[in-house]
């Protein structure tokens, strides 16, 4: 079975005058495309992100011995560069985009 990774994102939206109260937590498994969007007049503001793994309950893996302390410290910077301040954004969830902080561990964003 092919392993999958995911990335954890905490998003808020803002408009030109203030931050909106809408916040979302989204996950995307490695190998997928993360698509973000917000309502008209708002933009994406990512406040936390990690391409790695903290738990086996997201993007489940059959591997019982995976690293759940997998952190890619540049995840937030990469996502903000690609998506910050935009109303829509699509990002490939891959080691090619984020690097590989823990080889042989299925990751998520």
Phi, psi and omega in degrees: 000134180288134180279153180235152177240166176214164181237138178260126178235136169246119186245145166228159178247154177222154172246187186291343183253332184194165174286140175278161181277352182289121175231142181229147171245123182232153178232146174219128182285149176306137181094353179256178177248124177271122177245126181240145175202160176219168184294161182305134179090357179242158179231160180286133176225101183273127183251343176205141179203148173209128169261105184174221180203130174246340185209160175266358182277347176253134183049061186311145178234145177282346178286116183282345187243052180264156180283115177258020174237044186262114184232132172250102187298341182267002184304312182297316180298315179299313181294320178295324177296318183280326191235337186302132178082001179259160178270337175219156182195143173230132184227130174290130180270094188207160175291335175296327180274322189246352187086175183239092183288341181207089180306148179069009175248127175291131187246169174212162178250000000 
